[in-house]
């Protein structure tokens, strides 16, 4: 399946600058993007399923909220985040499709093995394996998307890829919740894990790895830059650093709430895993898909007037989502929770597509996969690593005072960090235009 069709690049005016880019619809690009979305959806199915299984696992294995916070957060995130950087650097040098396919096979097997765990340490080892596998997905995928789509369509393409988050989360919640109700949590892990092996094979045989820098008509790819030089090239970009901090702080609340919210509903309103999944699944999908697509397509459109919208819109959305989420966590009425739940999912998803698009546009062509890995390192160590753990520990500390509502108050303590995250997106806008105009060859 050929990806490329050579054509004459054209110049277009973007904001206050001029950039050269190819406008072609690359043959095979949409197919490649679709399959990458499928893989990323499975990535989040295998990652998110644990959240809806927290309560039965806690009862079966006798675990504490702190231990469950470690399993859902730090045990996964430390390997997922740190291994992403060397894997990202490798993806800047070798075939990216092979890396993604191999990674998908590994995390699928380790998810299935989670169902065999008999204690905390065995389940932790399986989650570490899932983290190691999933580290090989997004950095090479982001780099491929940047080569398949021009800069003016990159946020839209990235937002479509990010649909894997709400789709995978919903499938993980629904499958995990109902399979647990019928056959138990062990079967749930096995049922969602093994299909990933088939998808890995399809990806390997259908997609080709596109040449690097194609979308900017950049100079031929030079893989000779060393690890230290690549790190220095990326981290000196001020906008990149602020976007990284913003995503990390937003992720602390988002990953923490995403992990613990099913348990919050089950404890507070005394419902089963299947019922919790049935509410969270469709509402999460509606809000997540709407917000993700809105963020990508709207910023691509607004950027024609001013490219700072790539950071202004995420900043605004992170603030707008807070009142509804706070109300959800404080109310005693289940109907209010259901009525408002779409809003925090929508506003909390807006920033992802524009953020990852800017990472790929800011980074030099020859280190794009590594740039994606670095922002994921910051996001996941702060967000995924600390979010579930901090909320779990706070919940235990508050339980003597608030009983079953302690989990809601623990989440309420964490979510104001979105204001701090929004400030970093605003800071990123101050240097964004000049750094986008810098040479990225």
C-alpha positions as CSV (number, residue, x, y, z in Angstrom):
1,X,0.0,0.0,0.0
2,X,1.9,3.1,-1.2
3,X,1.7,6.1,1.1
4,X,3.3,8.7,-1.0
5,X,2.5,10.7,-4.1
6,X,5.1,13.3,-4.9
7,X,3.8,16.7,-5.7
8,X,4.8,20.3,-5.7
9,X,4.4,21.8,-2.2
10,X,2.5,25.1,-1.9
11,X,3.0,28.0,0.4
12,X,0.1,29.1,2.7
13,X,-0.3,31.9,5.1
14,X,-0.9,30.7,8.7
15,X,-1.5,33.4,11.3
16,X,1.5,35.8,10.9
17,X,3.9,33.3,9.3
18,X,4.4,31.4,6.1
19,X,5.0,27.7,6.0
20,X,5.6,25.2,3.2
21,X,3.6,22.0,3.3
22,X,2.1,19.3,1.1
23,X,-1.7,19.4,0.9
24,X,-2.2,15.9,-0.7
25,X,-4.4,13.3,0.8
26,X,-1.8,10.6,1.0
27,X,-3.0,7.2,-0.4
28,X,-3.4,4.9,2.5
29,X,-3.2,7.6,5.2
30,X,-6.8,7.2,6.3
31,X,-6.5,3.4,6.4
32,X,-3.3,3.8,8.5
33,X,-5.0,6.2,10.9
34,X,-8.0,4.0,11.3
35,X,-5.9,1.0,12.2
36,X,-3.8,3.1,14.6
37,X,-7.1,4.2,16.3
38,X,-8.1,0.5,16.6
39,X,-4.7,-0.3,18.2
40,X,-4.9,2.7,20.6
41,X,-8.4,1.7,21.5
42,X,-7.2,-1.7,22.5
43,X,-4.4,0.0,24.4
44,X,-6.9,1.8,26.6
45,X,-9.3,-1.2,26.9
46,X,-6.4,-3.1,28.5
47,X,-5.4,-0.1,30.6
48,X,-8.8,1.0,31.7
49,X,-10.5,-2.3,32.5
50,X,-8.8,-2.5,35.9
51,X,-10.7,0.6,37.1
52,X,-14.1,-1.1,36.9
53,X,-12.7,-4.3,38.5
54,X,-11.2,-2.5,41.5
55,X,-14.0,-3.5,43.9
56,X,-14.2,-7.3,43.1
57,X,-10.3,-7.5,43.0
58,X,-10.2,-5.7,46.4
59,X,-12.7,-8.1,47.9
60,X,-11.1,-11.2,46.3
61,X,-7.4,-10.4,47.1
62,X,-7.9,-8.4,50.2
63,X,-6.2,-5.2,48.9
64,X,-6.2,-1.7,50.3
65,X,-7.0,1.5,48.3
66,X,-3.4,2.5,48.5
67,X,-2.3,-0.9,46.9
68,X,-5.0,-0.5,44.3
69,X,-3.7,3.0,43.6
70,X,-0.3,1.6,43.0
71,X,-1.6,-1.1,40.7
72,X,-3.7,1.3,38.6
73,X,-1.1,4.1,38.6
74,X,2.5,3.9,39.6
75,X,3.2,0.2,38.9
76,X,2.0,0.7,35.3
77,X,3.2,4.3,34.8
78,X,6.8,4.0,35.9
79,X,7.6,1.5,33.1
80,X,5.2,2.9,30.6
81,X,6.6,6.4,30.9
82,X,10.3,5.7,31.3
83,X,10.6,3.0,28.6
84,X,8.7,5.2,26.2
85,X,11.8,7.5,25.8
86,X,14.3,4.9,24.6
87,X,11.5,3.2,22.5
88,X,10.7,6.6,21.1
89,X,14.4,7.2,20.2
90,X,14.4,3.7,18.6
91,X,11.3,4.6,16.6
92,X,13.1,7.6,15.1
93,X,15.6,5.1,13.6
94,X,13.8,1.9,12.7
95,X,10.5,0.7,11.3
96,X,7.7,2.1,13.5
97,X,5.0,-0.3,12.4
98,X,7.1,-3.3,13.7
99,X,7.5,-1.5,17.1
100,X,3.7,-0.9,17.4
101,X,2.7,-4.4,16.4
102,X,5.2,-6.1,18.7
103,X,4.2,-3.8,21.6
104,X,0.5,-4.6,21.0
105,X,1.2,-8.3,21.2
106,X,3.1,-7.9,24.4
107,X,0.6,-5.8,26.3
108,X,-2.3,-8.1,25.1
109,X,-0.6,-11.2,26.5
110,X,0.2,-9.5,29.8
111,X,-3.4,-8.3,30.2
112,X,-4.7,-11.8,29.8
113,X,-2.1,-13.0,32.4
114,X,-3.5,-10.5,34.8
115,X,-6.5,-12.8,35.2
116,X,-4.3,-15.5,36.7
117,X,-2.9,-13.4,39.5
118,X,-3.3,-14.8,43.0
119,X,-2.0,-11.8,45.1
120,X,-0.9,-8.2,44.9
121,X,2.6,-8.9,43.6
122,X,1.5,-11.2,40.8
123,X,-1.0,-8.6,39.7
124,X,1.6,-5.9,39.9
125,X,4.0,-7.9,37.8
126,X,1.3,-8.3,35.1
127,X,0.5,-4.6,35.2
128,X,4.2,-3.8,34.8
129,X,4.2,-6.1,31.7
130,X,1.2,-4.2,30.3
131,X,3.0,-0.9,30.9
132,X,6.2,-2.2,29.1
133,X,4.1,-3.2,26.1
134,X,2.0,0.0,25.9
135,X,5.2,2.1,26.0
136,X,5.8,1.1,22.4
137,X,2.5,2.4,21.0
138,X,2.0,6.1,21.1
139,X,5.4,7.6,20.4
140,X,5.9,5.8,17.0
141,X,2.2,6.3,16.2
142,X,2.4,10.1,16.7
143,X,5.5,10.2,14.6
144,X,3.8,8.3,11.8
145,X,0.7,10.6,11.9
146,X,3.0,13.7,11.6
147,X,4.5,12.2,8.4
148,X,1.1,11.2,7.0
149,X,-0.7,14.6,7.5
150,X,0.4,18.2,6.9
151,X,0.7,20.6,9.8
152,X,-2.6,22.4,9.0
153,X,-4.5,19.1,9.4
154,X,-2.4,17.6,12.2
155,X,-4.5,18.5,15.2
156,X,-7.5,17.0,13.5
157,X,-5.6,13.8,12.7
158,X,-4.2,13.6,16.2
159,X,-7.7,14.1,17.7
160,X,-9.0,11.2,15.6
161,X,-6.1,9.1,16.9
162,X,-7.0,10.2,20.5
163,X,-10.5,8.8,20.0
164,X,-8.8,5.6,21.1
165,X,-9.0,7.0,24.7
166,X,-12.8,7.3,25.0
167,X,-13.5,4.3,22.8
168,X,-11.1,2.1,24.6
169,X,-12.1,3.3,28.0
170,X,-15.8,2.7,27.2
171,X,-15.2,-0.8,25.8
172,X,-13.0,-1.6,28.8
173,X,-15.6,-0.4,31.3
174,X,-18.5,-2.1,29.6
175,X,-16.7,-5.4,28.9
176,X,-15.1,-5.5,32.3
177,X,-18.2,-4.6,34.2
178,X,-20.5,-7.1,32.6
179,X,-18.1,-9.9,32.2
180,X,-17.2,-9.5,35.8
181,X,-21.0,-9.7,36.7
182,X,-21.4,-13.0,34.8
183,X,-18.1,-14.8,34.9
184,X,-15.8,-12.8,37.3
185,X,-12.9,-10.4,37.1
186,X,-10.4,-13.1,36.0
187,X,-12.3,-14.0,32.8
188,X,-12.7,-10.3,32.1
189,X,-8.9,-9.7,31.8
190,X,-8.5,-12.7,29.5
191,X,-11.5,-11.8,27.3
192,X,-10.2,-8.3,26.5
193,X,-6.5,-9.2,26.4
194,X,-6.3,-11.9,23.8
195,X,-8.0,-10.2,20.8
196,X,-5.1,-7.7,20.7
197,X,-2.9,-10.4,19.2
198,X,-5.0,-10.6,16.1
199,X,-5.0,-6.8,15.7
200,X,-1.2,-6.7,16.0
201,X,-0.9,-9.2,13.1
202,X,-3.3,-7.1,10.9
203,X,-1.4,-3.9,11.7
204,X,1.9,-5.6,10.7
205,X,0.7,-6.8,7.4
206,X,-1.5,-3.9,6.2
207,X,0.4,-0.7,7.1
208,X,3.7,0.5,5.7
209,X,6.0,2.9,7.5
210,X,6.0,6.3,5.7
211,X,9.2,8.2,5.0
212,X,10.0,10.8,7.7
213,X,9.4,14.5,7.1
214,X,7.2,13.9,4.1
215,X,4.4,16.2,5.2
216,X,6.8,19.2,5.5
217,X,8.9,18.2,2.4
218,X,11.8,18.2,4.9
219,X,15.4,17.3,4.2
220,X,16.2,13.6,4.1
221,X,16.0,12.0,7.5
222,X,19.2,11.9,9.4
223,X,19.2,9.2,12.2
224,X,22.7,10.0,13.3
225,X,21.8,12.4,16.1
226,X,22.7,10.9,19.5
227,X,20.3,10.4,22.5
228,X,21.7,13.4,24.5
229,X,21.6,15.7,21.5
230,X,18.1,14.7,20.7
231,X,17.0,15.3,24.3
232,X,18.6,18.7,24.3
233,X,17.0,19.6,20.9
234,X,13.6,18.9,22.3
235,X,13.8,20.2,25.9
236,X,15.2,23.6,24.9
237,X,11.8,24.4,23.2
238,X,10.0,26.5,25.8
239,X,6.5,25.9,24.4
240,X,7.1,22.1,24.5
241,X,8.1,22.3,28.1
242,X,5.0,24.2,29.1
243,X,2.7,21.9,27.1
244,X,4.4,19.0,28.9
245,X,3.8,20.5,32.3
246,X,0.2,21.4,31.4
247,X,-0.6,17.9,30.2
248,X,1.0,16.3,33.3
249,X,-0.9,18.4,35.8
250,X,-4.2,17.9,33.9
251,X,-3.5,14.2,33.7
252,X,-3.0,14.0,37.5
253,X,-6.7,14.8,38.0
254,X,-7.9,13.1,34.8
255,X,-6.2,9.8,35.3
256,X,-7.0,9.7,39.0
257,X,-10.7,10.4,38.5
258,X,-10.9,8.1,35.5
259,X,-9.4,5.3,37.6
260,X,-11.5,5.7,40.7
261,X,-14.8,7.0,39.4
262,X,-16.4,3.6,38.8
263,X,-15.5,2.6,42.4
264,X,-16.9,6.0,43.6
265,X,-20.3,5.3,42.0
266,X,-20.3,1.7,43.3
267,X,-19.5,2.7,46.9
268,X,-21.5,5.9,47.1
269,X,-24.7,4.8,45.3
270,X,-24.4,1.0,46.0
271,X,-24.6,-0.2,42.4
272,X,-22.9,-3.1,40.7
273,X,-20.0,-3.0,38.3
274,X,-22.4,-3.7,35.3
275,X,-24.7,-0.8,36.2
276,X,-21.8,1.5,36.8
277,X,-20.3,0.6,33.4
278,X,-23.7,1.0,31.7
279,X,-23.9,4.6,32.8
280,X,-20.2,5.6,32.5
281,X,-19.7,3.9,29.1
282,X,-22.2,5.8,26.9
283,X,-21.8,9.1,28.7
284,X,-18.0,8.8,28.7
285,X,-18.0,8.0,25.0
286,X,-20.3,10.9,24.1
287,X,-18.3,13.4,26.1
288,X,-14.9,12.0,25.2
289,X,-15.5,11.7,21.5
290,X,-17.2,15.2,21.3
291,X,-14.4,16.9,23.2
292,X,-11.6,15.2,21.4
293,X,-12.9,16.0,18.0
294,X,-13.9,19.5,19.0
295,X,-10.4,20.2,20.2
296,X,-8.7,18.9,17.1
297,X,-10.9,20.3,14.4
298,X,-11.7,23.6,16.1
299,X,-8.0,24.5,16.8
300,X,-7.1,23.6,13.2
301,X,-9.8,26.1,12.0
302,X,-9.0,28.8,14.6
303,X,-5.3,28.5,13.9
304,X,-5.8,30.0,10.5
305,X,-6.2,33.3,12.3
306,X,-3.8,32.8,15.1
307,X,-1.8,29.6,15.9
308,X,-1.9,30.4,19.6
309,X,-5.4,28.9,19.7
310,X,-3.5,25.5,19.8
311,X,-2.8,26.4,23.5
312,X,-5.5,29.0,24.2
313,X,-8.4,26.5,23.6
314,X,-6.9,23.7,25.9
315,X,-6.3,26.3,28.6
316,X,-10.0,27.5,28.4
317,X,-11.4,24.0,28.3
318,X,-9.5,22.8,31.4
319,X,-11.0,25.7,33.4
320,X,-14.6,25.3,32.1
321,X,-14.8,21.6,33.0
322,X,-14.1,22.1,36.8
323,X,-17.5,23.4,38.0
324,X,-19.5,20.4,36.7
325,X,-17.0,17.9,38.0
326,X,-17.0,19.5,41.5
327,X,-20.8,19.4,41.6
328,X,-20.8,15.7,40.6
329,X,-18.4,14.8,43.4
330,X,-20.4,16.8,46.1
331,X,-24.0,16.0,45.2
332,X,-26.0,13.3,47.0
333,X,-28.3,12.8,44.0
334,X,-27.4,10.1,41.5
335,X,-29.6,11.8,38.8
336,X,-27.4,14.9,39.0
337,X,-24.3,12.9,38.5
338,X,-25.8,11.3,35.3
339,X,-27.1,14.7,34.1
340,X,-23.7,16.4,34.3
341,X,-21.3,13.6,33.5
342,X,-20.9,14.4,29.8
343,X,-19.5,17.9,30.6
344,X,-16.2,17.0,32.4
345,X,-15.6,14.3,29.9
346,X,-16.1,16.8,27.0
347,X,-14.0,19.6,28.4
348,X,-11.3,17.3,29.8
349,X,-10.7,15.8,26.3
350,X,-10.3,19.0,24.3
351,X,-6.6,19.6,25.0
352,X,-5.2,16.2,23.8
353,X,-5.3,16.6,20.0
354,X,-4.0,20.1,19.9
355,X,-1.2,19.3,22.5
356,X,0.1,16.3,20.6
357,X,-0.1,18.1,17.3
358,X,2.0,20.9,18.7
359,X,4.6,18.5,20.0
360,X,5.0,17.1,16.5
361,X,5.1,20.5,14.9
362,X,7.5,22.0,17.4
363,X,10.0,19.0,17.4
364,X,12.7,18.6,14.7
365,X,11.6,15.9,12.2
366,X,14.4,13.5,13.2
367,X,13.4,13.3,16.9
368,X,9.6,13.4,16.7
369,X,8.9,10.0,18.2
370,X,11.3,10.8,21.1
371,X,9.5,14.1,21.6
372,X,6.2,12.3,21.9
373,X,7.8,9.9,24.4
374,X,9.1,12.7,26.5
375,X,5.8,14.5,26.8
376,X,4.2,11.1,27.7
377,X,6.9,10.6,30.3
378,X,6.0,13.8,32.0
379,X,2.3,13.3,31.6
380,X,2.2,9.7,32.8
381,X,4.7,10.0,35.7
382,X,2.8,13.0,37.1
383,X,-0.7,12.1,35.9
384,X,-1.0,8.3,35.7
385,X,1.7,7.6,38.2
386,X,0.6,9.9,41.0
387,X,-3.1,10.5,40.2
388,X,-4.6,7.1,41.2
389,X,-2.1,6.7,44.0
390,X,-2.7,10.1,45.6
391,X,-6.5,9.7,45.4
392,X,-6.3,6.2,46.8
393,X,-4.1,7.3,49.8
394,X,-6.3,10.4,50.4
395,X,-9.4,8.2,50.4
396,X,-8.0,6.0,53.1
397,X,-7.0,9.0,55.2
398,X,-10.4,10.6,54.8
399,X,-12.5,7.4,55.3
400,X,-12.7,7.7,59.2
401,X,-14.3,11.1,58.7
402,X,-16.4,10.7,55.6
403,X,-17.0,7.0,55.2
404,X,-18.0,5.9,51.7
405,X,-17.9,9.5,50.5
406,X,-14.2,9.7,51.2
407,X,-13.3,8.8,47.6
408,X,-15.3,11.7,46.3
409,X,-13.6,14.2,48.6
410,X,-10.2,12.7,47.7
411,X,-10.9,13.5,44.0
412,X,-12.2,16.9,44.9
413,X,-8.8,17.8,46.5
414,X,-6.9,16.9,43.3
415,X,-9.0,18.4,40.4
416,X,-8.2,22.1,41.1
417,X,-4.7,21.3,39.6
418,X,-6.4,21.9,36.3
419,X,-6.1,25.7,37.0
420,X,-2.3,25.2,37.3
421,X,-2.3,23.2,34.1
422,X,-4.3,25.9,32.3
423,X,-1.6,28.5,33.2
424,X,1.1,26.5,31.5
425,X,-0.9,26.3,28.3
426,X,-1.2,30.1,28.5
427,X,2.6,30.4,29.0
428,X,3.2,28.1,26.1
429,X,1.2,30.6,23.8
430,X,3.8,33.3,24.5
431,X,6.6,31.5,22.6
432,X,4.5,29.2,20.3
433,X,4.6,31.3,17.1
434,X,8.3,32.0,17.1
435,X,9.2,28.4,17.9
436,X,6.8,27.0,15.2
437,X,8.6,29.2,12.7
438,X,12.0,27.9,13.6
439,X,13.8,25.4,11.3
440,X,12.6,21.8,12.0
441,X,14.6,19.9,9.4
